[in-house]
C-alpha cells in the first residue's frame, strides 16, 4: 500500500469532519493599579474574551470597586461570570 492510499484510508476511517457546536469562550477581568504623580492610586479594569479586549472602565479608588463594576459588565453585557480575575 502506498503512503497516499494509507492517508486516504485513515481519512476514511476518521469519517467526515465533525461540526463544531457551541465552544465556550474564556472571559477574564484584569484590574490594573496605576500610581499617579501625587502618589495617589487609581484602579482600572478591562474585560478580555478569547484574548480580545471587550471593554474597559474606571478609574476607581479601590481594586474592589473596579472589580465590582467589571463583574456588573460581565453579568449585564456578556451574560456570564468571568472565568478568571487578575490583579496587576
DSSP file (Angstrom, degrees, kcal/mol; ACC not computed):
  #  RESIDUE AA STRUCTURE BP1 BP2  ACC     N-H-->O    O-->H-N    N-H-->O    O-->H-N    TCO  KAPPA ALPHA  PHI   PSI    X-CA   Y-CA   Z-CA
    1    1 A X              0   0    0      0, 0.0     2,-0.1     0, 0.0     0, 0.0   0.000 360.0 360.0 360.0 132.2    0.0    0.0    0.0
    2    2 A X     >  -     0   0    0      1,-0.1     4,-1.9     4,-0.0     5,-0.1  -0.335 360.0-110.0 -79.5 165.4    1.4    3.4   -0.9
    3    3 A X  H  > S+     0   0    0      1,-0.2     4,-2.0     2,-0.2     5,-0.2   0.822 118.3  57.2 -66.0 -29.9    1.6    6.3    1.5
    4    4 A X  H  > S+     0   0    0      2,-0.2     4,-2.3     1,-0.2    -1,-0.2   0.927 107.7  46.6 -65.3 -44.4   -1.1    8.1   -0.5
    5    5 A X  H  > S+     0   0    0      1,-0.2     4,-2.7     2,-0.2    -2,-0.2   0.870 109.2  55.1 -66.6 -35.3   -3.5    5.2    0.0
    6    6 A X  H  X S+     0   0    0     -4,-1.9     4,-2.5     2,-0.2    -1,-0.2   0.928 109.5  46.6 -62.9 -44.4   -2.7    5.0    3.7
    7    7 A X  H  X S+     0   0    0     -4,-2.0     4,-2.3     2,-0.2    -2,-0.2   0.913 113.6  48.4 -64.0 -42.8   -3.6    8.7    4.2
    8    8 A X  H  X S+     0   0    0     -4,-2.3     4,-2.0     1,-0.2    -2,-0.2   0.913 112.5  48.8 -63.2 -41.9   -6.8    8.2    2.2
    9    9 A X  H  X S+     0   0    0     -4,-2.7     4,-2.2     2,-0.2    -2,-0.2   0.899 110.3  50.8 -65.3 -41.2   -7.7    5.1    4.2
   10   10 A X  H  X S+     0   0    0     -4,-2.5     4,-1.8     1,-0.2    -1,-0.2   0.901 110.2  49.6 -63.4 -41.1   -7.0    6.9    7.5
   11   11 A X  H  X S+     0   0    0     -4,-2.3     4,-1.2     1,-0.2    -1,-0.2   0.876 109.1  53.1 -65.0 -36.7   -9.2    9.8    6.5
   12   12 A X  H  < S+     0   0    0     -4,-2.0     3,-0.4     1,-0.2    -2,-0.2   0.913 108.7  48.9 -64.4 -42.8  -12.0    7.3    5.5
   13   13 A X  H  < S+     0   0    0     -4,-2.2    -1,-0.2     1,-0.2    -2,-0.2   0.861 108.0  54.4 -65.2 -35.5  -11.8    5.7    8.9
   14   14 A X  H  < S-     0   0    0     -4,-1.8    -1,-0.2    -5,-0.2    -2,-0.2   0.772 101.6-148.9 -70.9 -24.8  -12.0    9.0   10.7
   15   15 A X     <  -     0   0    0     -4,-1.2    -1,-0.2    -3,-0.4     3,-0.1  -0.211  38.7 -29.3  82.6-178.4  -15.2   10.0    8.9
   16   16 A X  S    S-     0   0    0      1,-0.1    -4,-0.0    -4,-0.1     0, 0.0  -0.288  82.6 -82.6 -69.2 157.5  -16.3   13.4    7.9
   17   17 A X        -     0   0    0      1,-0.1     2,-0.3     3,-0.0    -1,-0.1  -0.321  48.6-118.7 -59.7 141.2  -15.3   16.4   10.0
   18   18 A X        -     0   0    0     -3,-0.1     2,-0.1     1,-0.1    -1,-0.1  -0.614  28.1-110.1 -82.2 139.5  -17.5   16.8   13.0
   19   19 A X        -     0   0    0     -2,-0.3     2,-0.7     1,-0.1    -1,-0.1  -0.426  28.9-122.4 -67.8 143.5  -19.4   20.1   13.2
   20   20 A X        -     0   0    0     -2,-0.1     3,-0.1     1,-0.0    -1,-0.1  -0.781  32.0-169.6 -89.1 116.7  -18.2   22.4   16.0
   21   21 A X        -     0   0    0     -2,-0.7     2,-0.1     1,-0.2    -1,-0.0   0.060  52.5 -25.5 -84.8-157.8  -21.1   23.2   18.3
   22   22 A X        -     0   0    0      1,-0.1     2,-0.6    -2,-0.0    -1,-0.2  -0.326  61.5-162.6 -57.8 122.4  -21.0   25.8   21.0
   23   23 A X        -     0   0    0     -3,-0.1    -1,-0.1    -2,-0.1     2,-0.1  -0.946  18.4-130.0-108.5 117.7  -17.5   26.4   22.0
   24   24 A X        -     0   0    0     -2,-0.6     2,-0.3     1,-0.1     0, 0.0  -0.374  21.9-138.6 -69.2 146.7  -17.3   28.2   25.4
   25   25 A X        -     0   0    0     -2,-0.1     2,-0.5    24,-0.0    -1,-0.1  -0.734  12.6-114.3-108.0 156.0  -15.1   31.2   25.5
   26   26 A X        -     0   0    0     -2,-0.3    24,-2.2    56,-0.1     2,-0.5  -0.766  28.1-166.4 -90.4 125.0  -12.7   32.4   28.2
   27   27 A X  E     -A   49   0A   0     -2,-0.5    56,-2.7    22,-0.2    57,-1.4  -0.960   8.7-179.0-115.0 127.7  -13.6   35.6   29.9
   28   28 A X  E     -Ab  48  84A   0     20,-3.0    20,-2.9    -2,-0.5     2,-0.5  -0.985  18.1-151.2-129.5 136.3  -11.0   37.4   32.1
   29   29 A X  E     -Ab  47  85A   0     55,-2.5    57,-3.0    -2,-0.4     2,-0.5  -0.898  13.6-163.7 -99.2 132.1  -11.2   40.5   34.2
   30   30 A X  E     -Ab  46  86A   0     16,-2.7    16,-1.8    -2,-0.5     2,-0.5  -0.981   1.9-161.9-118.3 125.5   -7.9   42.4   34.6
   31   31 A X  E     -Ab  45  87A   0     55,-3.2    57,-3.6    -2,-0.5     2,-0.4  -0.929   9.8-162.9-106.2 122.4   -7.6   45.0   37.3
   32   32 A X  E     -A   44   0A   0     12,-3.2    12,-2.2    -2,-0.5     2,-0.5  -0.871   8.2-148.7-108.2 138.9   -4.7   47.4   36.9
   33   33 A X  E     -A   43   0A   0     -2,-0.4     2,-0.5    10,-0.2    10,-0.2  -0.927  14.6-170.1-106.4 124.7   -3.3   49.7   39.6
   34   34 A X  E     -A   42   0A   0      8,-3.2     8,-2.7    -2,-0.5     2,-0.5  -0.954  11.5-149.3-116.0 130.6   -1.8   53.0   38.4
   35   35 A X  E     -A   41   0A   0     -2,-0.5     6,-0.2     6,-0.2     2,-0.1  -0.881  18.0-146.5 -99.9 125.5    0.2   55.2   40.7
   36   36 A X    >   -     0   0    0      4,-3.3     3,-2.0    -2,-0.5    -1,-0.0  -0.323  29.1-100.4 -85.7 169.6   -0.2   58.9   39.9
   37   37 A X  T 3  S+     0   0    0      1,-0.3    -1,-0.1     2,-0.1    -2,-0.0   0.756 124.0  56.3 -63.5 -24.3    2.5   61.6   40.3
   38   38 A X  T 3  S-     0   0    0      2,-0.1    -1,-0.3     1,-0.0     3,-0.1   0.280 121.2-108.8 -89.8  11.9    0.9   62.8   43.6
   39   39 A X  S <  S+     0   0    0     -3,-2.0    -2,-0.1     1,-0.3     2,-0.1   0.413  78.7 131.3  75.7   1.0    1.3   59.2   45.0
   40   40 A X        -     0   0    0     -5,-0.1    -4,-3.3     1,-0.0     2,-0.4  -0.406  50.2-133.4 -75.1 162.8   -2.5   58.5   44.8
   41   41 A X  E     -A   35   0A   0     -6,-0.2     2,-0.4    20,-0.1    -6,-0.2  -0.942  16.0-166.0-123.8 142.7   -3.6   55.3   43.1
   42   42 A X  E     -A   34   0A   0     -8,-2.7    -8,-3.2    -2,-0.4     2,-0.5  -0.936  10.1-149.1-120.4 147.7   -6.3   54.6   40.5
   43   43 A X  E     -AC  33  60A   0     17,-2.2    17,-1.5    -2,-0.4    16,-0.4  -0.978  15.9-176.3-120.4 124.1   -7.7   51.2   39.6
   44   44 A X  E     -A   32   0A   0    -12,-2.2   -12,-3.2    -2,-0.5     2,-0.3  -0.852   9.0-150.5-116.9 153.5   -8.9   50.5   36.1
   45   45 A X  E     -AC  31  57A   0     12,-2.4    12,-2.4    -2,-0.3     2,-0.3  -0.890  10.0-173.8-123.3 154.7  -10.5   47.3   34.7
   46   46 A X  E     -AC  30  56A   0    -16,-1.8   -16,-2.7    -2,-0.3     2,-0.5  -0.990  16.3-140.9-142.5 148.6  -10.6   45.6   31.3
   47   47 A X  E     -AC  29  55A   0      8,-2.7     7,-3.4    -2,-0.3     8,-1.0  -0.931  16.9-168.4-110.9 130.9  -12.6   42.6   30.1
   48   48 A X  E     -AC  28  53A   0    -20,-2.9   -20,-3.0    -2,-0.5     2,-0.5  -0.972   5.9-174.0-121.9 132.8  -10.9   40.1   27.8
   49   49 A X  E >  S-AC  27  52A   0      3,-2.8     3,-1.0    -2,-0.4   -22,-0.2  -0.973  77.3 -17.4-128.8 116.9  -12.7   37.4   25.9
   50   50 A X  T 3  S-     0   0    0    -24,-2.2    -1,-0.1    -2,-0.5   -23,-0.1   0.916 128.6 -52.2  52.7  48.1  -10.7   34.9   23.9
   51   51 A X  T 3  S+     0   0    0    -25,-0.2     2,-0.4     1,-0.2    -1,-0.2   0.645 117.1 111.1  66.6  18.6   -7.6   37.2   24.0
   52   52 A X  E <  S-C   49   0A   0     -3,-1.0    -3,-2.8     0, 0.0     2,-0.3  -0.986  72.1-120.4-121.6 131.3   -9.6   40.2   22.7
   53   53 A X  E     +C   48   0A   0     -2,-0.4    -5,-0.3    -5,-0.2     3,-0.1  -0.548  29.0 179.9 -71.5 130.5  -10.4   43.2   24.8
   54   54 A X  E     -     0   0A   0     -7,-3.4     2,-0.3     1,-0.4    -1,-0.2   0.831  59.8 -25.1 -97.4 -43.5  -14.1   43.7   25.0
   55   55 A X  E     -C   47   0A   0     -8,-1.0    -8,-2.7     2,-0.0    -1,-0.4  -0.970  52.0-154.8-162.5 169.0  -14.4   46.8   27.2
   56   56 A X  E     +C   46   0A   0     -2,-0.3     2,-0.3   -10,-0.2   -10,-0.2  -0.981  15.2 169.1-150.9 159.0  -12.6   48.8   29.9
   57   57 A X  E     +C   45   0A   0    -12,-2.4   -12,-2.4    -2,-0.3     2,-0.3  -0.954  17.8  41.2-161.5 178.3  -13.5   51.2   32.7
   58   58 A X  E     -     0   0A   0     -2,-0.3   -14,-0.2     1,-0.3     2,-0.1  -0.727  31.9-149.7 118.3-170.4  -12.5   53.2   35.7
   59   59 A X  E     +     0   0A   0    -16,-0.4     2,-0.3    -2,-0.3    -1,-0.3   0.505  44.8 170.0 -80.4 158.4  -10.8   54.9   37.4
   60   60 A X  E     -C   43   0A   0    -17,-1.5   -17,-2.2    -3,-0.1    -1,-0.0  -0.890  41.1-127.8-127.7 159.9  -11.8   53.7   40.8
   61   61 A X  S    S+     0   0    0     -2,-0.3     2,-0.3   -19,-0.2   -20,-0.1   0.623  92.4  35.0 -83.8 -12.6  -10.3   54.4   44.2
   62   62 A X  S  > S-     0   0    0    -19,-0.2     4,-1.8     1,-0.1     5,-0.1  -0.970  73.9-126.1-140.2 155.8  -10.1   50.7   45.1
   63   63 A X  H  > S+     0   0    0     -2,-0.3     4,-2.6     1,-0.2     5,-0.2   0.852 113.4  57.2 -64.5 -34.7   -9.4   47.4   43.4
   64   64 A X  H  > S+     0   0    0      2,-0.2     4,-2.4     1,-0.2    -1,-0.2   0.896 105.3  49.4 -64.8 -40.7  -12.7   46.1   44.8
   65   65 A X  H  > S+     0   0    0      2,-0.2     4,-2.0     1,-0.2    -1,-0.2   0.903 112.4  47.5 -64.6 -41.5  -14.7   49.0   43.2
   66   66 A X  H  X S+     0   0    0     -4,-1.8     4,-2.3     2,-0.2    -2,-0.2   0.919 112.9  49.0 -65.0 -43.4  -13.1   48.3   39.8
   67   67 A X  H  X S+     0   0    0     -4,-2.6     4,-2.6     1,-0.2    -2,-0.2   0.895 109.1  52.7 -64.1 -40.2  -13.8   44.6   40.2
   68   68 A X  H  X S+     0   0    0     -4,-2.4     4,-2.2     2,-0.2    -1,-0.2   0.925 110.9  46.2 -62.5 -44.8  -17.4   45.2   41.1
   69   69 A X  H  X S+     0   0    0     -4,-2.0     4,-1.9     2,-0.2    -1,-0.2   0.900 112.9  50.3 -65.2 -39.4  -18.0   47.4   38.1
   70   70 A X  H  X S+     0   0    0     -4,-2.3     4,-2.3     2,-0.2    -2,-0.2   0.897 109.8  50.5 -65.0 -40.3  -16.3   44.8   35.8
   71   71 A X  H  X S+     0   0    0     -4,-2.6     4,-2.7     2,-0.2     5,-0.2   0.906 108.2  53.0 -63.3 -41.5  -18.4   42.0   37.2
   72   72 A X  H  X S+     0   0    0     -4,-2.2     4,-2.5     1,-0.2     5,-0.3   0.896 108.9  50.2 -60.4 -39.9  -21.5   44.0   36.6
   73   73 A X  H  X>S+     0   0    0     -4,-1.9     4,-2.9     2,-0.2     5,-1.1   0.934 110.6  49.1 -63.7 -45.5  -20.4   44.5   33.0
   74   74 A X  I  X>S+     0   0    0     -4,-2.3     6,-1.7     1,-0.2     4,-0.8   0.938 115.2  43.6 -59.3 -47.4  -19.8   40.7   32.6
   75   75 A X  I  <5S+     0   0    0     -4,-2.7    -1,-0.2     4,-0.2    -2,-0.2   0.892 123.3  36.3 -66.9 -39.7  -23.2   39.8   34.0
   76   76 A X  I  <5S+     0   0    0     -4,-2.5    -2,-0.2    -5,-0.2    -3,-0.2   0.949 129.8  24.4 -80.4 -51.8  -25.1   42.5   32.1
   77   77 A X  I  <5S+     0   0    0     -4,-2.9    -3,-0.2    -5,-0.3    -2,-0.1   0.863 134.8  30.1 -86.9 -38.0  -23.5   42.7   28.7
   78   78 A X  I  <<S-     0   0    0     -5,-1.1    -3,-0.2    -4,-0.8    -4,-0.1   0.576  91.3-139.2 -98.4 -10.8  -21.9   39.3   28.4
   79   79 A X      < +     0   0    0     -5,-0.7     2,-0.3    -6,-0.3    -4,-0.2   0.880  68.9  95.4  54.4  42.1  -24.5   37.4   30.5
   80   80 A X  S    S-     0   0    0     -6,-1.7     2,-0.3     0, 0.0    -2,-0.2  -0.992  75.8-114.0-155.7 155.1  -21.7   35.4   32.0
   81   81 A X        -     0   0    0     -2,-0.3   -54,-0.2    -3,-0.1     2,-0.1  -0.668  46.0-103.1 -85.2 149.1  -19.4   35.2   35.1
   82   82 A X        -     0   0    0     -2,-0.3   -54,-0.2     1,-0.1     3,-0.1  -0.404  16.0-145.2 -70.9 152.1  -15.7   35.6   34.4
   83   83 A X  S    S+     0   0    0    -56,-2.7     2,-0.3     1,-0.3   -55,-0.2   0.734  82.3  15.9 -83.4 -25.3  -13.5   32.6   34.3
   84   84 A X  E     -b   28   0A   0    -57,-1.4   -55,-2.5     2,-0.0     2,-0.4  -0.999  57.5-158.2-152.2 143.7  -10.6   34.4   35.8
   85   85 A X  E     -b   29   0A   0     -2,-0.3     2,-0.5   -57,-0.2   -55,-0.2  -0.995  16.2-171.9-125.7 124.7   -9.8   37.7   37.7
   86   86 A X  E     -b   30   0A   0    -57,-3.0   -55,-3.2    -2,-0.4     2,-0.6  -0.963   8.8-159.4-120.7 129.6   -6.3   39.0   37.6
   87   87 A X  E      b   31   0A   0     -2,-0.5   -55,-0.2   -57,-0.2   -57,-0.1  -0.940 360.0 360.0-108.4 123.1   -5.0   42.0   39.6
   88   88 A X              0   0    0    -57,-3.6   -56,-0.2    -2,-0.6    -1,-0.1   0.395 360.0 360.0-100.9 360.0   -1.9   43.6   38.3
